[in-house]
Amino acid sequence: MEASVQQGNYVQVYVMLPLDAVSVNNRFEKGDELREQLKRLVEAGVDGVMVDVWWGLVEAKGPRAYDWSAYKQLFQLVHEAGLKLKAIMSFHQCGGNVGDVVNIPIPQWVRNVGASDPDIFYTDQHGTRNIEYLTLGVDDQPLFHGRSAVQMYTDYMASFRDNMKEFLDAGVIVDIEVGLGPAGELRYPSYPQSHGWSFPGIGEFICYDKYLQADFKAAAAMVGHPEWEFPRDAGQYNDTPQRTRFFVDNGTYLTEQGRFFLAWYSNNLIKHGDKILDEANKVFLGHRVQLAIKISGIHWWYKVPSHAAEITAGYYNLHDRDGYRPIARMLKRHRASLNFTCAEMRDSEQSSQAMSAPEELVQQVLSAGWREGLNMACENALPRYDPTAYNTILRNARPHGINKSGPPEHKLFGFTYLRLSNQLVEGQNYVNFKTFVDRMHANLPHDPCVDPVAPLQRSGPELTIEMILQAAQPKLDPFPFEEHTDLRVQGLGGIGGDVEGPTGGMGGEVQDPTGSMGGELPATV
């Protein structure tokens, strides 16, 4: 097979940098250590790295008082290493709980607004505030020194563009992932450990701030039901579906009122993403970057009819309704890609009690994105160094294996490994990782010119929510995936590669089975 033909099977591999690549004091202090680690990544053939660009660091000193100096030093180091860069606009909090290695809250001057108006934060039914990310209810409220939340996010991205022009022009920065919620994901903070949630709890609906409550009452009145309220029978964080009247089989989630609430709840999330991506598109218009967002891999309770844990997070996914394809259709308008997680997990590694199905979930989400013509990307949820995990990722990266005639009909646009550490780049773990990168590249040499990014074009015409929701039904079966990859990673398990925990982690109780928090736990007030 000619290399030019085989190149169509090449899947780019990125590695997520440590949470504190820039310190909590907004300084670049680990340059020497990171330089050596990047050398190891280059030797492994890695295409690039991904990094959180923390709002809480850059705009910490006051409104529009941006300090990009530490990130410029970091980006220069990545540039000198010859790697590409995916930058996450991280508008959420990192850390905030005892034992977290990193604590980076959102800017203090933003939190100060919450002292007099705590409803700027997502709120649960108990009145507990989650200060990891601003509620989407204040997207258009000019509460922050005259600016709305969307205006703050837009100004931040514009300042990033202006200050990182040299790296954008040089083709170093190729991807802008726009944070849209807790852990940077488009979702509600429905399963926060700091509120007492533990796996595999169904979570709770998080819409009790005054702004979202008012929005719901207005929406209910518009359809002639001003008496409708939020569900009172949906249980609490650690309930199972069967312990609630809402999520039990044939529960109240299927009633007219239940369906109305779930549509309102999930539609607001889509509108939130649509609004911010439209601004991001205008900011980066003409630059050779791809916009992206991240979706959380909530695989527990996937096998029950109500998909309870997905629904509380805002993904209205049922056996006859696709909760992910409408998100993909919204992204298509902005020419944005979708980044999904838990690509390394197998059903057989999960607890049967949690009714988990990560393989089916990954296949559904990837198929939804491919049907909408998106570039799809994935991450691993938990640190894994073993061939089993790598081979699962390879299967998901090319569901039908190598195509000897050209690009496969379906393949990932890229994969990001979480996360860079000395444990990854040493010993048997490094041997396995290098082999994995080779297999993702279809055994071809590293090619920095593969899948070039075109200048970003303006978003397409605005779509009504009704037009977007046409993608929800009928719910189509996912594309077929082979059981195993045709380019396997052989070898030893690697340190930390044994599958013992209920979610495929290393033994004991896994508190964050999606890996979405990356060690970050949302704080409360």
PLY file of the C-alpha trace (Angstrom):
ply
format ascii 1.0
element vertex 525
property float x
property float y
property float z
element edge 524
property int vertex1
property int vertex2
end_header
0.00 0.00 0.00
1.38 3.41 -0.99
2.14 5.77 1.87
0.01 8.51 0.30
-3.00 6.18 0.31
-2.32 4.85 3.77
-1.97 8.41 5.12
-5.75 8.69 5.07
-5.78 6.23 7.98
-3.47 8.42 10.11
-5.10 9.64 13.35
-3.36 12.48 15.17
-2.39 11.97 18.82
-2.18 14.79 21.35
-1.30 14.69 25.05
-2.95 16.85 27.69
-0.47 18.88 29.73
-0.59 18.87 33.56
-3.27 20.99 35.23
-0.55 23.21 36.67
1.53 23.64 33.51
1.10 27.28 34.47
1.20 27.69 38.24
-1.62 28.93 40.45
0.31 32.21 40.63
0.12 32.51 36.83
3.81 31.80 36.37
5.61 29.35 34.12
7.81 27.62 36.67
8.30 24.08 35.34
10.00 24.84 32.05
12.97 22.51 32.49
10.85 19.54 33.55
8.31 20.11 30.80
11.02 20.53 28.15
12.35 17.05 28.93
8.86 15.54 28.90
8.08 17.16 25.56
11.26 15.64 24.13
9.94 12.23 25.09
6.63 12.99 23.39
8.43 14.06 20.23
10.48 10.85 20.30
7.21 8.92 20.55
5.90 10.67 17.42
3.15 12.63 19.18
1.54 15.34 17.02
0.87 17.93 19.69
-0.34 18.84 23.16
-3.49 20.27 24.69
-3.56 22.71 27.61
-6.09 24.49 29.81
-5.85 28.27 29.52
-7.37 29.21 32.86
-9.65 32.25 33.00
-9.04 32.36 36.74
-5.33 32.99 36.16
-5.25 35.27 33.14
-7.99 37.71 34.18
-7.44 37.39 37.92
-6.49 41.01 38.61
-9.70 42.62 37.41
-12.05 43.10 34.45
-10.06 43.04 31.18
-6.77 43.08 33.14
-5.30 40.13 31.23
-1.84 38.69 31.88
-0.79 36.21 29.18
2.95 36.23 29.93
3.16 32.75 31.47
1.17 31.16 28.66
3.36 32.87 26.07
6.40 31.21 27.65
4.64 27.86 27.67
3.52 28.17 24.05
7.03 29.15 22.99
8.38 25.96 24.57
5.79 23.89 22.70
6.68 25.71 19.48
10.40 25.04 19.96
9.64 21.35 20.49
7.96 21.24 17.08
4.55 20.28 18.46
1.11 21.59 17.61
-1.16 23.01 20.30
-4.82 22.74 21.23
-5.85 25.51 23.62
-8.84 25.14 25.95
-10.66 28.32 26.91
-11.17 27.14 30.50
-13.91 29.29 31.99
-14.47 26.82 34.83
-12.82 26.27 38.18
-10.04 23.77 38.73
-9.92 22.16 42.17
-11.20 23.61 45.40
-11.33 20.58 47.69
-8.99 19.05 50.25
-6.41 16.87 48.54
-6.57 18.53 45.14
-3.12 19.19 43.76
-4.30 22.32 41.97
-6.80 24.99 42.97
-7.66 27.62 40.37
-11.04 29.25 41.01
-12.77 31.54 38.55
-11.67 35.19 39.00
-12.24 36.62 42.46
-13.88 39.76 41.10
-16.46 37.53 39.39
-17.04 35.56 42.58
-17.49 38.84 44.44
-20.60 39.48 42.35
-21.91 36.21 43.73
-21.57 37.51 47.28
-24.52 39.84 46.66
-26.19 37.73 43.97
-25.43 34.03 44.60
-27.85 33.08 41.83
-25.09 33.70 39.29
-24.00 30.16 40.19
-25.66 26.88 39.32
-27.93 25.85 42.20
-29.44 22.50 43.20
-32.83 21.78 44.77
-31.33 22.12 48.25
-30.17 25.67 47.54
-26.48 24.72 47.42
-24.45 26.81 45.00
-21.81 25.36 42.72
-19.14 27.96 42.00
-17.22 25.99 39.39
-18.96 27.71 36.48
-21.51 30.49 36.03
-25.08 29.38 35.41
-26.16 29.67 31.80
-29.02 31.73 33.22
-26.68 34.75 33.33
-25.39 34.37 29.78
-27.06 37.63 28.78
-27.31 39.37 32.17
-24.98 42.45 32.44
-24.09 41.72 36.05
-20.30 41.70 35.84
-19.15 45.32 35.85
-21.54 46.01 32.99
-20.79 42.85 31.02
-22.75 39.64 30.64
-21.16 36.21 31.00
-21.07 35.75 27.22
-19.41 39.14 26.81
-16.74 38.21 29.36
-16.02 34.95 27.56
-15.91 36.74 24.20
-13.55 39.46 25.42
-11.26 36.80 26.90
-11.08 34.90 23.62
-10.44 38.11 21.67
-7.59 39.02 24.00
-6.16 35.51 23.60
-6.29 35.90 19.82
-4.55 39.27 19.88
-1.84 38.22 22.34
-1.15 34.84 20.74
-1.06 36.13 17.17
2.47 34.86 16.52
1.50 31.31 17.48
-1.72 31.46 15.47
0.08 32.81 12.41
2.84 30.20 12.73
0.34 27.35 12.76
1.28 26.27 16.28
-2.23 26.75 17.68
-4.54 24.61 15.57
-7.57 24.07 17.81
-9.60 26.23 20.20
-11.74 24.15 22.55
-14.36 26.43 24.08
-15.26 25.61 27.68
-19.03 25.56 28.12
-19.59 24.23 31.63
-18.11 22.38 34.59
-14.84 20.64 33.72
-15.03 22.57 30.45
-17.86 20.34 29.22
-21.24 21.25 27.75
-23.36 20.00 30.67
-24.89 20.91 34.00
-22.89 20.15 37.20
-25.25 17.31 38.05
-22.83 14.96 39.81
-20.52 17.04 42.06
-18.61 15.09 44.66
-18.45 18.14 46.90
-22.24 17.96 47.22
-22.02 14.35 48.35
-22.43 12.62 44.99
-20.69 9.29 44.52
-20.67 6.80 41.67
-23.09 5.58 40.38
-25.63 8.10 41.64
-28.08 9.50 39.09
-27.26 13.10 40.03
-29.74 15.95 40.29
-31.24 18.60 38.06
-29.24 21.81 38.58
-31.51 24.67 37.56
-32.69 26.29 40.79
-31.02 29.68 40.46
-33.55 32.49 40.11
-32.62 33.19 36.50
-33.34 29.67 35.26
-36.44 29.38 37.44
-37.84 32.56 35.89
-37.00 31.29 32.42
-38.83 28.03 33.07
-41.93 29.75 34.45
-42.08 31.98 31.38
-41.67 28.99 29.06
-44.40 27.03 30.87
-46.77 30.00 30.71
-46.13 30.27 26.96
-47.57 26.78 26.45
-50.55 27.45 28.70
-49.29 25.77 31.86
-48.17 28.48 34.31
-48.77 26.01 37.15
-46.00 23.63 36.04
-42.96 23.39 38.28
-39.65 21.56 38.34
-39.90 17.80 39.03
-40.31 16.94 42.70
-39.93 13.20 42.29
-36.51 12.96 40.59
-34.66 11.84 43.71
-31.30 12.98 45.03
-27.66 12.72 44.00
-27.03 9.12 45.03
-30.37 7.56 44.18
-30.82 4.87 41.56
-33.46 5.33 38.86
-35.72 2.75 40.47
-35.80 4.69 43.74
-37.49 7.66 42.06
-40.92 8.13 40.54
-39.45 10.28 37.79
-36.81 7.92 36.39
-38.38 4.55 37.16
-39.48 2.54 34.13
-42.57 4.27 32.71
-41.94 7.07 35.20
-43.09 10.67 35.12
-40.29 11.62 32.75
-42.65 10.27 30.06
-45.60 12.50 31.01
-46.43 15.69 29.13
-45.06 17.81 31.96
-41.96 15.64 32.30
-41.20 15.83 28.59
-41.69 19.59 28.60
-39.24 20.04 31.46
-36.60 17.78 29.90
-36.88 19.56 26.56
-36.52 22.96 28.25
-33.56 21.76 30.35
-31.63 20.23 27.47
-32.56 22.90 24.91
-31.11 25.61 27.15
-27.80 23.77 27.13
-27.78 23.65 23.32
-28.68 27.35 23.08
-25.88 28.15 25.54
-23.32 26.36 23.39
-24.69 27.83 20.18
-24.51 31.38 21.51
-20.92 31.17 22.77
-19.64 29.30 19.72
-21.11 31.98 17.47
-19.02 34.56 19.33
-15.94 32.31 19.24
-16.37 31.92 15.50
-16.38 35.70 15.02
-13.29 36.05 17.23
-11.18 33.48 15.36
-12.64 34.07 11.89
-10.00 33.66 9.19
-7.44 31.98 11.43
-6.30 28.44 10.69
-7.91 26.93 13.75
-10.74 24.55 14.38
-13.30 25.28 17.08
-14.26 22.42 19.37
-16.30 21.59 22.44
-16.23 18.70 24.87
-19.08 16.39 25.86
-19.01 14.29 29.02
-19.08 10.49 28.78
-21.81 9.62 31.28
-21.97 5.88 30.77
-23.66 4.79 34.00
-27.40 3.99 33.81
-27.10 4.02 30.02
-28.82 0.62 29.91
-31.97 1.73 31.75
-34.81 3.27 29.69
-34.63 6.69 31.35
-30.84 7.19 30.95
-31.13 9.02 34.28
-27.53 10.18 34.78
-27.28 11.53 31.25
-30.58 13.36 31.59
-29.69 15.19 34.82
-26.51 16.38 33.08
-28.61 17.80 30.25
-28.34 15.07 27.61
-31.95 14.17 26.75
-31.14 10.71 25.44
-33.74 7.91 25.35
-34.24 4.71 23.37
-36.33 6.65 20.82
-34.63 10.05 21.10
-31.00 10.86 20.29
-29.68 13.25 22.91
-26.38 13.89 21.13
-27.15 14.39 17.46
-28.93 17.74 18.07
-25.74 18.96 19.74
-23.80 17.77 16.71
-26.19 19.60 14.38
-25.65 22.81 16.34
-21.88 22.31 16.07
-22.11 21.77 12.32
-23.36 25.35 11.92
-20.13 26.61 13.48
-17.87 24.12 11.67
-16.82 22.93 15.12
-15.62 19.51 16.20
-16.88 17.40 19.08
-14.49 15.95 21.65
-15.82 12.95 23.58
-14.40 10.97 26.45
-14.24 7.39 27.85
-12.80 6.06 24.58
-10.68 3.50 26.46
-13.49 1.84 28.42
-15.07 -1.54 27.77
-18.44 -2.69 29.07
-16.85 -5.79 30.59
-14.75 -3.59 32.90
-17.77 -1.87 34.44
-19.91 -2.64 37.44
-23.08 -4.48 36.41
-24.96 -2.66 39.18
-24.42 0.68 37.45
-25.95 -0.55 34.17
-23.02 1.06 32.37
-22.39 0.82 28.64
-19.43 3.00 27.66
-18.87 1.16 24.38
-22.44 1.71 23.21
-22.32 5.32 24.38
-19.10 6.05 22.47
-20.51 4.41 19.36
-23.74 6.41 19.60
-21.99 9.76 20.05
-19.37 9.18 17.35
-22.05 8.01 14.92
-24.18 11.07 15.68
-21.26 13.37 14.92
-20.23 11.55 11.76
-23.80 11.65 10.46
-23.70 15.43 10.85
-20.36 15.62 9.04
-18.28 16.65 12.06
-14.64 16.05 12.78
-14.83 13.82 15.85
-12.18 13.58 18.56
-11.86 11.54 21.73
-10.03 11.33 25.04
-9.49 8.64 27.62
-11.42 9.15 30.85
-8.95 7.57 33.27
-5.17 7.09 33.14
-4.46 3.75 31.47
-1.15 2.39 30.21
-2.13 -1.14 29.20
-2.62 -2.68 25.74
-6.29 -3.46 26.44
-7.12 0.22 26.84
-5.00 1.27 23.87
-6.59 -1.36 21.65
-10.05 -0.18 22.62
-9.09 3.37 21.65
-7.68 2.11 18.35
-10.93 0.27 17.62
-12.90 3.47 18.26
-10.45 5.55 16.21
-10.99 3.41 13.10
-14.19 1.37 13.65
-13.72 -0.58 10.42
-9.95 -0.86 10.57
-7.39 0.22 8.00
-8.75 1.10 4.56
-6.16 0.08 1.97
-7.85 2.21 -0.70
-7.71 5.55 1.09
-9.27 7.30 4.09
-11.72 5.14 6.06
-15.36 6.11 5.85
-15.23 6.86 9.57
-12.22 7.72 11.68
-11.33 10.06 14.51
-9.85 13.40 13.54
-7.69 13.21 16.64
-7.21 11.66 20.05
-5.91 13.32 23.23
-4.28 11.24 25.95
-4.90 12.39 29.54
-2.44 13.27 30.81
1.31 14.00 30.62
3.31 12.73 33.60
6.63 11.08 34.31
4.72 7.83 34.72
3.65 8.01 31.07
7.11 8.63 29.62
9.08 6.04 31.57
9.60 2.27 31.45
7.06 -0.14 30.02
4.38 2.55 30.03
6.42 4.57 27.54
7.06 1.51 25.37
3.34 0.79 25.20
2.52 4.44 24.52
5.02 4.72 21.66
3.55 1.61 20.07
0.05 3.04 20.50
1.06 6.27 18.73
2.56 4.25 15.87
-0.67 2.28 15.50
-2.80 5.44 15.56
-0.57 6.75 12.78
-1.24 3.54 10.80
2.45 2.65 11.29
3.49 5.70 9.27
6.18 8.18 10.31
5.09 11.29 12.16
3.62 13.76 9.65
3.09 17.37 10.80
1.22 18.16 7.59
-1.55 15.59 7.94
-5.13 16.94 8.03
-4.24 20.62 7.56
-6.66 23.12 9.10
-8.27 25.59 6.70
-8.98 29.23 7.62
-12.08 29.38 9.81
-15.16 30.47 7.89
-18.14 32.31 9.31
-20.79 30.22 11.04
-23.73 29.18 8.91
-27.20 30.72 9.16
-28.80 30.61 12.58
-30.93 27.54 13.24
-34.06 27.60 15.35
-34.18 25.12 18.20
-36.94 23.30 16.31
-34.62 22.84 13.32
-31.86 21.56 15.58
-34.19 19.12 17.32
-35.15 17.49 14.04
-31.91 15.56 14.51
-33.24 13.90 17.68
-35.74 11.63 15.95
-35.81 9.10 14.57
-32.94 7.74 16.62
-30.78 5.73 14.24
-28.64 2.76 15.15
-24.94 3.56 15.44
-22.61 2.58 12.64
-21.13 -0.91 13.07
-17.85 -1.11 14.98
-15.48 -4.04 14.78
-14.99 -5.91 18.05
-11.20 -5.53 17.88
-8.73 -3.28 16.13
-6.70 -4.66 13.24
-3.55 -2.84 14.44
-3.04 -4.05 17.97
-0.70 -2.94 20.72
1.02 -6.05 22.01
3.06 -6.20 25.18
2.94 -6.04 28.94
0.22 -4.36 30.95
2.24 -1.40 32.08
2.11 0.17 35.52
-1.41 1.23 36.35
-2.82 -0.76 33.48
-4.68 -3.46 35.40
-8.43 -3.19 35.29
-9.73 -3.65 38.80
-12.01 -0.77 39.67
-15.69 -0.55 38.71
-14.97 1.94 35.95
-11.78 0.50 34.60
-9.43 2.32 36.94
-6.90 0.98 39.38
-8.76 -0.71 42.21
-10.82 0.78 44.99
-13.70 3.17 44.57
-13.44 5.45 41.58
-14.96 8.79 42.49
-15.01 10.33 39.02
-15.74 7.57 36.53
-15.88 9.87 33.53
-12.49 11.35 34.24
-14.08 14.62 33.24
-12.89 16.52 36.26
-9.28 15.52 35.77
-8.69 15.71 39.49
-10.73 18.88 39.79
-13.66 18.88 42.17
-16.26 21.66 42.12
-16.53 23.74 45.25
-19.68 25.01 46.88
-20.81 28.00 48.88
0 1
1 2
2 3
3 4
4 5
5 6
6 7
7 8
8 9
9 10
10 11
11 12
12 13
13 14
14 15
15 16
16 17
17 18
18 19
19 20
20 21
21 22
22 23
23 24
24 25
25 26
26 27
27 28
28 29
29 30
30 31
31 32
32 33
33 34
34 35
35 36
36 37
37 38
38 39
39 40
40 41
41 42
42 43
43 44
44 45
45 46
46 47
47 48
48 49
49 50
50 51
51 52
52 53
53 54
54 55
55 56
56 57
57 58
58 59
59 60
60 61
61 62
62 63
63 64
64 65
65 66
66 67
67 68
68 69
69 70
70 71
71 72
72 73
73 74
74 75
75 76
76 77
77 78
78 79
79 80
80 81
81 82
82 83
83 84
84 85
85 86
86 87
87 88
88 89
89 90
90 91
91 92
92 93
93 94
94 95
95 96
96 97
97 98
98 99
99 100
100 101
101 102
102 103
103 104
104 105
105 106
106 107
107 108
108 109
109 110
110 111
111 112
112 113
113 114
114 115
115 116
116 117
117 118
118 119
119 120
120 121
121 122
122 123
123 124
124 125
125 126
126 127
127 128
128 129
129 130
130 131
131 132
132 133
133 134
134 135
135 136
136 137
137 138
138 139
139 140
140 141
141 142
142 143
143 144
144 145
145 146
146 147
147 148
148 149
149 150
150 151
151 152
152 153
153 154
154 155
155 156
156 157
157 158
158 159
159 160
160 161
161 162
162 163
163 164
164 165
165 166
166 167
167 168
168 169
169 170
170 171
171 172
172 173
173 174
174 175
175 176
176 177
177 178
178 179
179 180
180 181
181 182
182 183
183 184
184 185
185 186
186 187
187 188
188 189
189 190
190 191
191 192
192 193
193 194
194 195
195 196
196 197
197 198
198 199
199 200
200 201
201 202
202 203
203 204
204 205
205 206
206 207
207 208
208 209
209 210
210 211
211 212
212 213
213 214
214 215
215 216
216 217
217 218
218 219
219 220
220 221
221 222
222 223
223 224
224 225
225 226
226 227
227 228
228 229
229 230
230 231
231 232
232 233
233 234
234 235
235 236
236 237
237 238
238 239
239 240
240 241
241 242
242 243
243 244
244 245
245 246
246 247
247 248
248 249
249 250
250 251
251 252
252 253
253 254
254 255
255 256
256 257
257 258
258 259
259 260
260 261
261 262
262 263
263 264
264 265
265 266
266 267
267 268
268 269
269 270
270 271
271 272
272 273
273 274
274 275
275 276
276 277
277 278
278 279
279 280
280 281
281 282
282 283
283 284
284 285
285 286
286 287
287 288
288 289
289 290
290 291
291 292
292 293
293 294
294 295
295 296
296 297
297 298
298 299
299 300
300 301
301 302
302 303
303 304
304 305
305 306
306 307
307 308
308 309
309 310
310 311
311 312
312 313
313 314
314 315
315 316
316 317
317 318
318 319
319 320
320 321
321 322
322 323
323 324
324 325
325 326
326 327
327 328
328 329
329 330
330 331
331 332
332 333
333 334
334 335
335 336
336 337
337 338
338 339
339 340
340 341
341 342
342 343
343 344
344 345
345 346
346 347
347 348
348 349
349 350
350 351
351 352
352 353
353 354
354 355
355 356
356 357
357 358
358 359
359 360
360 361
361 362
362 363
363 364
364 365
365 366
366 367
367 368
368 369
369 370
370 371
371 372
372 373
373 374
374 375
375 376
376 377
377 378
378 379
379 380
380 381
381 382
382 383
383 384
384 385
385 386
386 387
387 388
388 389
389 390
390 391
391 392
392 393
393 394
394 395
395 396
396 397
397 398
398 399
399 400
400 401
401 402
402 403
403 404
404 405
405 406
406 407
407 408
408 409
409 410
410 411
411 412
412 413
413 414
414 415
415 416
416 417
417 418
418 419
419 420
420 421
421 422
422 423
423 424
424 425
425 426
426 427
427 428
428 429
429 430
430 431
431 432
432 433
433 434
434 435
435 436
436 437
437 438
438 439
439 440
440 441
441 442
442 443
443 444
444 445
445 446
446 447
447 448
448 449
449 450
450 451
451 452
452 453
453 454
454 455
455 456
456 457
457 458
458 459
459 460
460 461
461 462
462 463
463 464
464 465
465 466
466 467
467 468
468 469
469 470
470 471
471 472
472 473
473 474
474 475
475 476
476 477
477 478
478 479
479 480
480 481
481 482
482 483
483 484
484 485
485 486
486 487
487 488
488 489
489 490
490 491
491 492
492 493
493 494
494 495
495 496
496 497
497 498
498 499
499 500
500 501
501 502
502 503
503 504
504 505
505 506
506 507
507 508
508 509
509 510
510 511
511 512
512 513
513 514
514 515
515 516
516 517
517 518
518 519
519 520
520 521
521 522
522 523
523 524
